[in-house]
Amino acid sequence: MSGPRARVLWLAKGLGRGGAEQLLVNCVRHADRSRYDIEVAYVLPHKDALVPALEAAGVPVHCLGGAPGRRWPLRLRALLAERRYDLVHTHMPVPAVAARLLRPGGGRRPRLVHTEHNLWERYRLPTRWANALTYRRNDAVVAVSHAVAAGIGRRRPGGWLTVVHHGPDLGGAPSGPAARRAARAELGLPEGALVVGTVGNLTAKKDQATLLAAFALLRGKEPDARLVLVGSGPLEAGLKARAGDGVLFAGMRADVPALLPGWDVFCLSSRQEGLPVALMEAMASGLPSVVTRVGGMPEILDDGVEGRLVAPGDPVELASALAELADPVRRGRMGAAARERAASFDVAGAQRAIERMYARVLAN
């Protein structure tokens, strides 16, 4: 492509270790930097775990937060005026609403692209209303799953809305028996125990309370089983109080791909999801999964093939599905199917699809 690179801002609420935030790091590694000059801005200064990874990739990062935090929209407006971006790609609804309202007018008005990571019903009512009132200011929208796309509701003809299944970027993560032993040693897990692992913020949406109840039932059949919860969040103290034997709270981890080989089964007990990166990483690592039948998860996991789909909020059904995967033969078969299915998860291809959308939007 001849001519100057298009200046693009990726705008997020935070840069902590959540799935949506990790997608930014994954995608920037595969961005066409000969065509797009990418910068990132974020609102919450305390959620900065992924800033070093972005800066190491040569991406300038702007923190809009700080004291007083409520002034971040003014900082965003100043950044948009100063940097004169050709395109702003928003993630998460609150900063997206601000960008739509603050977009400068005139001939240098940047184009707006938004990625929808979640179902709208997850958002608080004021956020849903603000989203709905400003949504048609987007020039294009990316949905991370067909379930998310169906929930958007406000559509226009043509290529305004595109579903893009992103994929994990495990970065050459270790695998095999040596990796399994190392992961178990890192977490202090017995070599022969059945290990169930989960990754996610400790929030009501992820519903680890149901997983803990299911695991207690599983321990009745598999007394040596272990459950590993990776993540942190506002419900941590309460979840720890109700956790029984065999449960390990591992906190936030930067080395999840290296821990996955030490697990036998991956599990998500979520009540709501878009399309979780954690599930795609687990499948790419060859883990069978037991997940709830919500959001985009049934789009990439077939019940009985790569794992099991269960109803949300049902610890008995969840425990039964986990017990099925105590059988190593069944685990091996489903894990192999999961790895094969994960070959279609392509973060590089997803970024190319997004850049094709950029090109269309910028050409109009």
Secondary structure in CASP SS format (residue, H / E / C, confidence):
PFRMAT SS
TARGET T0000
AUTHOR 0000-0000-0000
METHOD secondary structure of the structure
MODEL  1
M C 1.00
S C 1.00
G C 1.00
P C 1.00
R C 1.00
A E 1.00
R E 1.00
V E 1.00
L E 1.00
W E 1.00
L E 1.00
A E 1.00
K C 1.00
G C 1.00
L C 1.00
G C 1.00
R C 1.00
G C 1.00
G H 1.00
A H 1.00
E H 1.00
Q H 1.00
L H 1.00
L H 1.00
V H 1.00
N H 1.00
C H 1.00
V H 1.00
R C 1.00
H C 1.00
A C 1.00
D C 1.00
R C 1.00
S C 1.00
R C 1.00
Y E 1.00
D E 1.00
I E 1.00
E E 1.00
V E 1.00
A E 1.00
Y E 1.00
V C 1.00
L C 1.00
P C 1.00
H C 1.00
K C 1.00
D C 1.00
A C 1.00
L C 1.00
V H 1.00
P H 1.00
A H 1.00
L H 1.00
E H 1.00
A H 1.00
A C 1.00
G C 1.00
V C 1.00
P C 1.00
V E 1.00
H E 1.00
C E 1.00
L C 1.00
G C 1.00
G C 1.00
A C 1.00
P C 1.00
G H 1.00
R H 1.00
R H 1.00
W H 1.00
P H 1.00
L H 1.00
R H 1.00
L H 1.00
R H 1.00
A H 1.00
L H 1.00
L H 1.00
A H 1.00
E H 1.00
R H 1.00
R C 1.00
Y C 1.00
D C 1.00
L E 1.00
V E 1.00
H E 1.00
T E 1.00
H E 1.00
M C 1.00
P H 1.00
V H 1.00
P H 1.00
A H 1.00
V H 1.00
A H 1.00
A H 1.00
R H 1.00
L H 1.00
L H 1.00
R C 1.00
P C 1.00
G C 1.00
G C 1.00
G C 1.00
R C 1.00
R C 1.00
P C 1.00
R E 1.00
L E 1.00
V E 1.00
H E 1.00
T E 1.00
E E 1.00
H C 1.00
N C 1.00
L C 1.00
W H 1.00
E H 1.00
R H 1.00
Y C 1.00
R C 1.00
L H 1.00
P H 1.00
T H 1.00
R H 1.00
W H 1.00
A H 1.00
N H 1.00
A H 1.00
L H 1.00
T H 1.00
Y H 1.00
R H 1.00
R H 1.00
N C 1.00
D C 1.00
A E 1.00
V E 1.00
V E 1.00
A E 1.00
V C 1.00
S C 1.00
H H 1.00
A H 1.00
V H 1.00
A H 1.00
A H 1.00
G H 1.00
I H 1.00
G C 1.00
R C 1.00
R C 1.00
R C 1.00
P C 1.00
G C 1.00
G C 1.00
W C 1.00
L E 1.00
T E 1.00
V E 1.00
V C 1.00
H C 1.00
H C 1.00
G C 1.00
P C 1.00
D C 1.00
L C 1.00
G C 1.00
G C 1.00
A C 1.00
P C 1.00
S C 1.00
G C 1.00
P H 1.00
A H 1.00
A H 1.00
R H 1.00
R H 1.00
A H 1.00
A H 1.00
R H 1.00
A H 1.00
E H 1.00
L H 1.00
G C 1.00
L C 1.00
P C 1.00
E C 1.00
G C 1.00
A C 1.00
L C 1.00
V E 1.00
V E 1.00
G E 1.00
T E 1.00
V E 1.00
G C 1.00
N C 1.00
L C 1.00
T C 1.00
A C 1.00
K C 1.00
K C 1.00
D C 1.00
Q H 1.00
A H 1.00
T H 1.00
L H 1.00
L H 1.00
A H 1.00
A H 1.00
F H 1.00
A H 1.00
L H 1.00
L H 1.00
R H 1.00
G H 1.00
K H 1.00
E C 1.00
P C 1.00
D C 1.00
A C 1.00
R E 1.00
L E 1.00
V E 1.00
L E 1.00
V E 1.00
G C 1.00
S C 1.00
G C 1.00
P C 1.00
L C 1.00
E H 1.00
A H 1.00
G H 1.00
L H 1.00
K H 1.00
A H 1.00
R H 1.00
A C 1.00
G C 1.00
D C 1.00
G C 1.00
V E 1.00
L E 1.00
F E 1.00
A E 1.00
G E 1.00
M C 1.00
R C 1.00
A C 1.00
D C 1.00
V H 1.00
P H 1.00
A H 1.00
L H 1.00
L H 1.00
P H 1.00
G H 1.00
W C 1.00
D C 1.00
V E 1.00
F E 1.00
C E 1.00
L E 1.00
S C 1.00
S C 1.00
R C 1.00
Q C 1.00
E C 1.00
G C 1.00
L C 1.00
P C 1.00
V H 1.00
A H 1.00
L H 1.00
M H 1.00
E H 1.00
A H 1.00
M H 1.00
A H 1.00
S C 1.00
G C 1.00
L C 1.00
P C 1.00
S E 1.00
V E 1.00
V E 1.00
T E 1.00
R C 1.00
V C 1.00
G C 1.00
G C 1.00
M H 1.00
P H 1.00
E H 1.00
I H 1.00
L C 1.00
D C 1.00
D E 1.00
G C 1.00
V C 1.00
E C 1.00
G E 1.00
R E 1.00
L E 1.00
V E 1.00
A C 1.00
P C 1.00
G C 1.00
D C 1.00
P H 1.00
V H 1.00
E H 1.00
L H 1.00
A H 1.00
S H 1.00
A H 1.00
L H 1.00
A H 1.00
E H 1.00
L C 1.00
A C 1.00
D C 1.00
P H 1.00
V H 1.00
R H 1.00
R H 1.00
G H 1.00
R H 1.00
M H 1.00
G H 1.00
A H 1.00
A H 1.00
A H 1.00
R H 1.00
E H 1.00
R H 1.00
A H 1.00
A C 1.00
S C 1.00
F C 1.00
D C 1.00
V H 1.00
A H 1.00
G H 1.00
A H 1.00
Q H 1.00
R H 1.00
A H 1.00
I H 1.00
E H 1.00
R H 1.00
M H 1.00
Y H 1.00
A H 1.00
R H 1.00
V H 1.00
L H 1.00
A H 1.00
N C 1.00
END
